[in-house]
Amino acid sequence: MRTPDGQVKIDPDGRMNGRGAYVCRNPECLARAVKSKALQRALKTEIPEETFLELTEEIGRG
């Protein structure tokens, strides 16, 4: 999700304020979203590489 101050954060509970985007808990879904830049379009901002790494870890825990 993108916070009102422009930061991109992972919000597994979906409770933070800001613009959110859903990614299913399947590593293949994340890989497609990264390749097609779907998350960048949904959040209307660039997403740092470390955020993708955190998201990959979060999905792996699921």
Buried (B, 14 or more C-beta within 10 A) or exposed (E): BBEEEEEBEEBEEEEBEBEEBEBEEEEEBBEEBBEEEBBBEBBEBEBEEEBBEBBBEBBEEE
